Amino acid sequence: MGKLIAVTGKGGVGKTTISALLVRSMINRGKTPILVVDADPNSNLNEALGLKVDETIGSIREELAERSGATPGGMAKHDYLEMKVQECLVEADGFDLVVMGRPEGPGCYCFANNVLRDILKMLGKQYPNIIVDNEAGMEHMSRRITTSIDHLVVVSDPSLRGMLAVERIGELVKELKISVGATHLLINRVHNGLPDGVKKKIDALGIPLVGTIQEEELVREFDGNGRPLTELPDSSSTVRTLEEIARCLDV
């Protein structure tokens, strides 16, 4: 499998922004092709990347549910799923995107998780780099979607509540015995430096701080107007910081 970069953290800290701009930086540095996985049921990474998505992994589950689990024409289930996954891939310049989505009907989300596991096994060999924008709290990792991560980027806001979430994620990784090459802490939406309490907590956690991203009005404007974040100008402080972080991670 290619190098897997997993971006995680509690809800609302900017994981999708980080993931989209990491993709942009990697493309600019020739680290392509990239498999980009939006593993959050509340998916909007495609919007940050400026792409339209018509079909998701969740929709495959719904289609099979309508067929009571039967595949068309007696096709083997593995072959059918492989075909449908290929249909879900959105091709772009330098990367392909697959979106988990949310199943429309009630029921367990385990099927979509199992398909995602198969996707990483099936497609991972075809891409030198894989970026996974995770559901808040590493839900997918807790369901053993993968047991090996090269770079785990834990995103937080500059608050003690955010630091507690980071701590819980670190504990979860240890409990599940997920193999992580390197774990990095990234603090997003910083105003006038980090509070002393947050600095002390970072020291106590022992997770290397890979960088801090200052709150930027331009990013809020792009989000508010629905503009792809990949169209942010090179002069954007957020873009520049993510480029530095990508170089630091060698991705």
N, C-alpha and C positions, 0 to 999 in steps of 0.2 A: 504494500500500500504506500501511496505517496505521503509526504509530510502533512500531518494533520494538525491544524491550528483550531482549537476550540475556544470560543468567546462566550463567557458566562458571567453571571452576576444577578443580583436581585432585579425585580422589575423597575423600569423607568430610569435606569442609570445610563442609557445610551449604547447598549450592546449593538443594536442595529446600525447606528451611525459608525461605530468603531469597525464593525465587520465590513460595511460598504467601502469605507475609506482605506481599509487594509487591502481590499480587492483592488482598488484604484492604484495604490502604491505598488503592489506586486506586479500589476500589468505594466506600469511605467518602468519597472526594473527588469522586465522580461521574464518574470517568474510565472510563465504560462505553459500549458493551459491550467486553469484552476477549476476545480469542482466546488461550487458554492452551495451549501445546504442551509436552507432556512428551516430550522428544526423547531420553531416556535409556532404553536397552533394559531396564535394571534399574529399571523405573518404579515410583514410589510417590508421585508428586505428588498423585494422586487421593486417597490416604489422608490426606495433609496438608490437603487441601481438603475432606475429608469426603464424597467422592463414590465411588460404585461404578461400575466400568468393566467392561462385558461384552465389548466388541469393540475391537481395536486395529488399527493399520495393519499390524503384523506378521501378524495373522490373515488379512488380505486376501491377503497373499502366499501363505500356506499354502492358502487356498481355491483360488486360481488354480493353484497347483502341483498340487493334486489333480485339477484339470480340465485339466492339461497346457497351461495358458495360455489355454484357450478360455473365452469368456464365455457365460453362459446366454442361450438364445434368439437367438443371433447378434447380441447387443447390441454396439455399438461399444465398444472397450476404454476409451476416454476417458469415455464416458457411464457405463459400468459402474463405473469407479473413482470418478467423481464421486458416483454414488449411494451407493457403499459408504462413502466418506469422510463423507458426510452421516449415514449410519447410525452411524458411529464417534463422532460428536460427542455429548458429554454436556452437556446444557443445565443451567445453574444460574442463580442470581440474580445478574445482572450480568456473567456470563462464560460462555463455552463452552470445554470441555476436549476436546482430542484427544490420544490417547496412542499413541506409536510402538509400544511393546511389543517383545517379542522373538520372532522367528520360531521356531516349535516345532521344525522340522526343520533339518537341516544345509544349508549353502549360503550364498551371498553375501547380505549385507544391503543390497546396492545397490538392490534393488527398493523396499524400504521408504524408503530415502533419496530415491529418485526421486519416490515418492509424496508424501513430505514437501515436496519442492521444489514439486510441483504444488499441494499444499495451500496453501502460503504465497502462491503466485501467485493461486490461485482464491479463497481465503477472505480474504486480506489486505486486499482492497478493501472488505470488508464490516465491518471492525472498525477503530475509530480507534486502538486499542492492541493490541499483540501481545506476549506474554511467552513466551520459549522457555527452558525449563530444559534445558540441554545436557548431553550425555554428557561425562564427565570428559575433559579434554584437547581439547575442541572438535573431536571426531571428525567430527561432522556438518558443521561449518564447513569442515573440511579436504576434505570431499567436495562442496563448493560448493553446499550447500543454499540459501544465500543469499549475495549479494555486497554487501549493504547492510544495515548495522545502525545504528540511531540512538543507542542507548546499550548499550555493552558493559560489563557489570558482572562484573569478575573477582574471585571470592571466594577467600580464602586463610585458613589458620589462622596464628597468630602464630609461624611457624617459618621458618628459612632454607630448608628444603626446600620449604615452601609458596611462598616468594618465587622460588625457581628455577622452579617450575611457572608462576608468573605471568610470569616473563621469557620462558619458552618459548612461552607463549600469545601474548605480544606479538610475538615473532619470527614466529610462524605467521601472524598477521594480516597482517603486512607482506609475507611471502613470497607469500601468496595474493592480495594486493592487494584485500582486503576493505575496502569503504568503511565506515568507522566514524565517526559524527558525534562521539562522545565516548567515551573509555575511562575507567572508574572502578575504583579498587581498594577493596575492602571486606574488612576483616579481621574474621573471626568467631571466637568462643570465646576472647576475650581474658581473661587473668588478671592483675590488678594492673599494667595498662599493657603497652606493647610493649617487648620486649628491645632493647637498644641496637643489636645486630647487625641486627635486623629494620628498625629505624628507618633505619640507614645504607643498607640495601639498597633500601628504599622511595625514599629520596632519589636513589639511583643509577638506579633504574628510570625515574624521571620520570613515573610514572603518578599522577595526582592521587588522594589518599586521600579517598574520599567519606565514610568513617565507620568506626568500630570498634564491634563488638557484644560486650558482656561475656557471659561464660559464665553461663547462667541455669539454676538447678535446675528451675524450673517447665517450661522447654522440654523438659528431659530427662524429666520426669515425664509430660508429654503424649505424647512419643515412646514412652516405655516402656509406656504403657497404651493405645497406639493411638488416642489422642484427636486429632481434627483440630486442627491448629495454628491454624486460623482462629478457634477458640473460646477462644484465649488471652485473658485479661482485658485491658482497656485499660491497666491499671496495669503490665503486663509491660514490663520494660526493653527486651526485644527488639522488642516491638511498637512502643514509642515511638520507638526508634532507627530502625526501618524507615520509620515515618511521616515522620520528619525527612529521611531519605535520599530518599524518594519526592518530597517537596516540593522538595528540592534539585535533583533531576533533572527537576522539573516533569512528573512522570508520575502 
